[in-house]
Amino acid sequence: MGAIQTWLLNPKFKTDAENIYKAKVETVDFQHKAEEVIDEVNQWVDTTNGLIMSVLPQGSLNSITRLVLANAIYFKGRWVDPFDKSLTKNFRFYLFDNSSFS
């Protein structure tokens, strides 16, 4: 296995991400701890109060991963023209890992 190479972010990107967007920027070890990074990112979504359960599925990062940018947005608004609930139907919803729920 080759030598581990560290990729550095442009310092202005890091500063802007932290100061303007209040983002968390950190260096992680994808080479040896990819699954731990997945767990850490998925723990971050706890800040959504259960609205988002996870961002990254297990196995989605590995030793060739170089950067992860994650974002979560929750919008609760009112439609100008609300949906007529009697015209809606429940359907099966499919996830990235091919699992589904109704």
N, C-alpha and C positions, 0 to 999 in steps of 0.2 A: 504494500500500500504506500502511496506517495506521501510526501510531507504535507502537513496541514497548512493551508493557506488562509490567511485572515484577510477579509475584505473590509475596508473601512468606508464608512459613509462620509459624504461631503459634510464638513462641519456646519456649513450654512443650512443644509437640509435638516440636520439634527437639531440645531438651534431653532429653526422655523417650526419644525414639527412640535417641539416641546413648548415653545413660547406662544405661537399663534394658535395651534390646534390643540394644545394641552395633551399631546400624545405622549405615550410612554415609548422611549427609544432605548434599546439595550442590545448589547452584543451577546449572542448565544452560540452554543456549540452544536451545530447540526451534524457534525461528523460523528460524535459519540453520544449525543443526548437528544436526538430528534424527537423521540416519543415524549421525553420530559418537556420539551418545548411545546408540543401539541397540548399536553396537559395544562401547561402554564397559560397558553393562549385561551384555552377553553375555560379555565378558571376566571379569566378576565371577564367573560360574558356574564358572570354573576352580577355585574354592575347593571344589568338590564332587568333585574328583579324577576327573573324567570321567563321573560318574554322571548329570549333567545337561549337555547339550551347548549349549543356548541357552535364553533366556527370551523374547526378543522377536524375531519374524521381521522381516526387512528390510521397510521400508515401513509398519511398524505405528505409528510416531510421525510427526507432522508439525507444521506451524506452529500448529495449533489445540490441540495437546496442552498440558496445563497441569501435570500431575503424574503421576509413575510411582511406584508402590509395588511393589516386587518382593521376593519371598521364595522361599527354596528349603529344602525339608525332606527329609532322607533318614532313613528309619526302617528299621532292621534288627532284627527281633525274631523271636521264635518263637511260632507259633500254638499255642494250647492243644490244638486238634484239627488236626494237620497235614493238608495236602491229599494225597490219594493221587495220586502222579504219573502212574499209569497211566490215570487218569480225566481228565487234562488234554489239551488239544489246542493246537497252534499255529495262530493266525489272523493275518490281515493287520491291522496297526495303522496307523491313519490319523492324520496330523499336522494341525495347524492350517492349513497351506498346501495341503492336499489331497494331499500326497505320502504314501507309505505304505511300510512295510517288513514283513517277516515275521520 
